[in-house]
Amino acid sequence: MAQMRVQRDSMGAMLVPADALWGAQTQRSLENFPIGTETMPDEIIRAFGILKKAAAQANVELGVLDAAAGALIADACDELLAGALDGNFPLRVWQTGSGTQSNMNVNEVVAARANALVQERGMELAAPIHPNDHVNRSQSSNDTFPTAMHIAAVLSLRDRVLPAARALIAAFERLEAENAGIVKSGRTHLQDAVPIAFSQEISGWRGLIGGAVDEIACASEPLSLLALGGTAVGTGLNAPSGFDELAASKIAELTGERFIADPNKFRALTGKDALVFSHGALKALAANLMKIANDVRWLASGPRLGLGEIRIPANEPGSSIMPGKVNPTQCEAVTMVAVQVMGNDAAIGMAASQGNFELNVFMPVIAYNWLQSARLLADCMDSFRERCVAGIVADREKMAANLHSSLMLVTCLNPYIGYDHAAHVAKKAYVEGTTLKEACVALGYLTEERFDEVFKPEEMV
């Protein structure tokens, strides 16, 4: 049986594991919310580490926190950010909707580690570092949790999503260059269409990711506004004048990102539209990835009875019963991620609509779903790029055969025989199983020589 120690909070004594840095409030939450397996995302914990360090620095400068205490809190936060305190943040997502318990979890862990540093360094303080009085000084869970959400979202986009998207764009650029000069049949409505260069088709995939990158950059702007300084209901009670702007500037310094105090704290505490808006851009990226993955697996379908115009890497056996079968598994993973992101978007939108009076109390589920989407999108783009896109090879012979058997090549005859006559040619060739040339000549619309002069599929792109 694990050794325990007694910790106290305003409600009384609690038994806490002896080797844990958290205190009584964290333990209460751990016991009161045994719901699911989903714990607060690491990104939120790291964001809290940045926030608590910035708040301590601002409080010291504003004269409401002793400099020694502020330095100890900052050092403990640095350890948190370095991962040295991992394992001390066990709380479930499914807790209070304000995230109060996770805010207190961080407060307790930082305070405990700061007090341990006092002993390790042989220091003396007038009083121990307190989770509420010192680490949570000038703050409330109601303004810290939304602030942590915005910090975590911005850093997730910067460090994970955008680098993965840009790497995928670069992979498509290389694929374009490798396939310059190849002409294939285009397709609309899943039916044959006029020709397209394979490099043009790839450029469409590249553009879908590039457009999403631009949209994410635009949609992330509102995330720079921070609720910190609003405290409990937006009035800033118990926070010194100027704390919000100073703390935001400290967060900007620590992250290298633009963060400013939201001028309307009442909106900042209850409204989650910035997260809805930015997740909408992630959903748009997911939609584009779904399209690209579907294109790739359609073009690679076969190997003999499908389109078979490209070959993709064979990464693993595709069937437990059919020997030699290989499936487009990377494409399938991308499409499943896209579906999850779309589902997360619905949950985030619904949760954001539930702000009542001065506070939204669906924040943990918003944070969990938003950050899961970012994480999944980044991971799946990296995997798709490394294990599929990088190994795409055009089957030039199959592309050429499909191109020259397409009836939609008849479109190039429009300027010479007109739309209606061209349609007649296509229908005759289809019904009789002949070539366009044979049908056109049989109908008397062009001679064989003239047909050969104007019918050049490779020039139709």
Backbone hydrogen bonds, N-H to C=O, Kabsch-Sander energy under -0.5 kcal/mol:
donor,donor_aa,acceptor,acceptor_aa,energy
5,R,16,V,-3.0
7,Q,14,M,-3.0
9,D,12,G,-2.2
12,G,9,D,-1.6
14,M,7,Q,-3.0
16,V,5,R,-3.1
16,V,14,M,-0.5
18,A,3,Q,-2.7
20,A,17,P,-1.7
27,Q,23,G,-2.1
28,R,24,A,-2.4
29,S,25,Q,-2.0
30,L,26,T,-2.6
31,E,27,Q,-1.9
32,N,28,R,-2.4
33,F,29,S,-1.8
35,I,33,F,-2.1
36,G,34,P,-0.5
39,T,37,T,-0.6
40,M,91,L,-2.3
44,I,41,P,-0.9
45,I,41,P,-1.6
46,R,42,D,-2.8
47,A,43,E,-2.0
48,F,44,I,-2.3
49,G,45,I,-1.9
50,I,46,R,-1.9
51,L,47,A,-2.6
52,K,48,F,-3.2
53,K,49,G,-1.8
54,A,50,I,-2.5
55,A,51,L,-2.8
56,A,52,K,-2.2
57,Q,53,K,-2.3
58,A,54,A,-2.5
59,N,55,A,-2.8
60,V,56,A,-2.2
61,E,57,Q,-2.2
62,L,58,A,-2.0
63,G,60,V,-1.3
64,V,59,N,-2.4
65,L,59,N,-0.9
70,G,66,D,-2.7
71,A,67,A,-2.3
72,L,68,A,-2.1
73,I,69,A,-2.4
74,A,70,G,-2.3
75,D,71,A,-2.3
76,A,72,L,-2.4
77,C,73,I,-2.3
78,D,74,A,-2.0
79,E,75,D,-1.8
80,L,76,A,-2.1
81,L,77,C,-2.8
82,A,78,D,-1.7
83,G,80,L,-1.4
84,A,79,E,-2.1
85,L,79,E,-0.6
86,D,83,G,-1.2
88,N,85,L,-1.2
93,V,38,E,-2.7
95,Q,93,V,-2.0
99,G,96,T,-1.6
103,N,99,G,-2.2
104,M,100,T,-2.6
105,N,101,Q,-2.2
106,V,102,S,-2.1
107,N,103,N,-2.3
108,E,104,M,-3.1
109,V,105,N,-2.3
110,V,106,V,-2.8
111,A,107,N,-2.3
112,A,108,E,-2.6
113,R,109,V,-2.5
114,A,110,V,-2.6
115,N,111,A,-2.5
116,A,112,A,-1.9
117,L,113,R,-2.0
118,V,114,A,-1.5
119,Q,115,N,-1.5
120,E,116,A,-2.7
121,R,117,L,-2.1
122,G,119,Q,-1.0
123,M,118,V,-2.7
134,H,130,H,-1.8
135,V,130,H,-1.9
136,N,131,P,-1.2
137,R,134,H,-1.1
139,Q,136,N,-1.9
143,D,140,S,-1.2
144,T,140,S,-2.4
145,F,141,S,-2.2
147,T,143,D,-1.1
148,A,144,T,-3.0
149,M,145,F,-2.3
150,H,146,P,-1.8
151,I,147,T,-2.4
152,A,148,A,-2.9
153,A,149,M,-2.3
154,V,150,H,-2.5
155,L,151,I,-2.4
156,S,152,A,-2.1
157,L,153,A,-2.2
158,R,154,V,-2.4
159,D,155,L,-2.9
160,R,156,S,-1.9
161,V,156,S,-2.0
162,L,157,L,-2.5
164,A,160,R,-1.7
165,A,161,V,-2.4
166,R,162,L,-2.6
167,A,163,P,-2.1
168,L,164,A,-1.8
169,I,165,A,-2.3
170,A,166,R,-2.2
171,A,167,A,-1.8
172,F,168,L,-2.1
173,E,169,I,-2.3
174,R,170,A,-2.0
175,L,171,A,-2.0
176,E,172,F,-2.5
177,A,173,E,-2.0
178,E,174,R,-2.3
179,N,175,L,-1.3
179,N,176,E,-0.6
180,A,177,A,-1.1
182,I,179,N,-1.5
183,V,181,G,-0.5
184,K,196,I,-2.9
186,G,194,V,-1.1
188,T,191,Q,-1.9
191,Q,188,T,-2.2
193,A,186,G,-2.6
196,I,184,K,-2.7
198,F,182,I,-2.7
199,S,179,N,-0.5
201,E,197,A,-2.0
202,I,198,F,-2.4
203,S,199,S,-2.1
204,G,200,Q,-1.4
205,W,201,E,-1.3
206,R,202,I,-2.6
207,G,203,S,-2.6
208,L,204,G,-1.8
209,I,205,W,-1.6
210,G,206,R,-2.6
211,G,207,G,-2.8
212,A,208,L,-1.4
213,V,209,I,-2.1
214,D,210,G,-1.9
215,E,211,G,-2.2
216,I,212,A,-2.6
217,A,213,V,-2.2
218,C,214,D,-2.0
219,A,215,E,-2.8
220,S,216,I,-1.5
221,E,218,C,-1.1
223,L,220,S,-1.2
224,S,221,E,-2.0
225,L,222,P,-1.4
226,L,260,I,-2.5
230,G,227,A,-1.9
233,V,230,G,-0.5
234,G,230,G,-1.7
236,G,230,G,-2.1
239,A,236,G,-2.1
243,F,240,P,-2.1
246,L,242,G,-2.3
247,A,243,F,-3.0
248,A,244,D,-2.0
249,S,245,E,-2.0
250,K,246,L,-2.0
251,I,247,A,-2.3
252,A,248,A,-2.3
253,E,249,S,-2.0
254,L,250,K,-2.4
255,T,251,I,-1.9
256,G,252,A,-2.4
257,E,252,A,-0.6
259,F,257,E,-0.7
260,I,224,S,-2.7
262,D,226,L,-2.9
265,K,263,P,-0.6
268,A,264,N,-1.9
269,L,265,K,-2.1
270,T,266,F,-1.2
271,G,267,R,-3.0
275,L,272,K,-0.5
276,V,272,K,-1.7
277,F,273,D,-3.2
278,S,274,A,-2.2
279,H,275,L,-2.1
280,G,276,V,-1.7
281,A,277,F,-1.0
282,L,278,S,-1.4
283,K,279,H,-2.6
284,A,280,G,-2.1
285,L,281,A,-2.0
286,A,282,L,-2.4
287,A,283,K,-2.5
288,N,284,A,-2.1
289,L,285,L,-2.5
290,M,286,A,-2.3
291,K,287,A,-1.8
292,I,288,N,-2.4
293,A,289,L,-2.8
294,N,290,M,-2.2
295,D,291,K,-2.3
296,V,292,I,-2.5
297,R,293,A,-2.3
298,W,294,N,-2.3
299,L,295,D,-2.8
300,A,296,V,-1.8
301,S,298,W,-1.4
307,L,298,W,-0.6
308,G,301,S,-1.6
309,E,299,L,-1.7
310,I,299,L,-1.5
311,R,393,V,-2.8
315,N,313,P,-1.0
318,G,325,K,-3.5
325,K,322,M,-1.5
329,T,327,N,-2.2
332,E,328,P,-1.8
333,A,329,T,-2.3
334,V,330,Q,-2.1
335,T,331,C,-2.3
336,M,332,E,-2.0
337,V,333,A,-2.2
338,A,334,V,-2.4
339,V,335,T,-1.9
340,Q,336,M,-2.2
341,V,337,V,-2.7
342,M,338,A,-2.2
343,G,339,V,-2.1
344,N,340,Q,-2.7
345,D,341,V,-2.2
346,A,342,M,-1.5
347,A,343,G,-1.9
348,I,344,N,-2.8
349,G,345,D,-2.4
350,M,346,A,-2.2
351,A,347,A,-2.6
352,A,348,I,-2.6
353,S,349,G,-1.1
354,Q,351,A,-1.4
355,G,352,A,-0.7
356,N,359,L,-2.0
357,F,355,G,-0.5
359,L,356,N,-1.7
360,N,269,L,-1.4
361,V,354,Q,-0.6
361,V,359,L,-0.5
363,M,97,G,-1.9
366,I,362,F,-1.7
367,A,363,M,-2.8
368,Y,364,P,-2.7
369,N,365,V,-2.2
370,W,366,I,-2.7
371,L,367,A,-2.5
372,Q,368,Y,-2.0
373,S,369,N,-2.3
374,A,370,W,-2.0
375,R,371,L,-2.5
376,L,372,Q,-3.0
377,L,373,S,-2.6
378,A,374,A,-2.2
379,D,375,R,-2.5
380,C,376,L,-2.8
381,M,377,L,-2.2
382,D,378,A,-2.0
383,S,379,D,-2.5
384,F,380,C,-2.8
385,R,381,M,-2.3
386,E,382,D,-2.6
387,R,383,S,-2.8
388,C,384,F,-1.2
389,V,384,F,-2.5
390,A,385,R,-2.3
391,G,388,C,-1.5
392,I,389,V,-1.7
393,V,311,R,-2.3
395,D,309,E,-2.9
396,R,394,A,-1.2
399,M,395,D,-2.5
400,A,396,R,-2.6
401,A,397,E,-2.5
402,N,398,K,-2.6
403,L,399,M,-2.5
404,H,400,A,-2.5
405,S,401,A,-1.0
406,S,402,N,-0.5
406,S,403,L,-1.2
409,L,406,S,-1.0
410,V,407,L,-1.8
411,T,408,M,-1.6
412,C,409,L,-1.8
413,L,410,V,-2.2
414,N,411,T,-1.5
416,Y,413,L,-1.8
417,I,413,L,-2.5
418,G,413,L,-0.6
418,G,414,N,-2.1
422,A,418,G,-2.3
423,A,419,Y,-2.5
424,H,420,D,-1.9
425,V,421,H,-2.1
426,A,422,A,-2.3
427,K,423,A,-2.4
428,K,424,H,-2.3
429,A,425,V,-2.5
430,Y,426,A,-2.2
431,V,427,K,-2.7
432,E,428,K,-2.4
433,G,429,A,-1.0
434,T,429,A,-1.3
439,A,435,T,-2.2
440,C,436,L,-2.8
441,V,437,K,-2.4
442,A,438,E,-2.3
443,L,439,A,-1.9
444,G,441,V,-1.2
445,Y,440,C,-1.9
446,L,440,C,-0.7
451,F,447,T,-2.6
452,D,448,E,-2.1
453,E,449,E,-1.5
454,V,450,R,-1.7
455,F,451,F,-2.4
456,K,454,V,-1.2
459,E,456,K,-1.7
460,M,457,P,-1.9
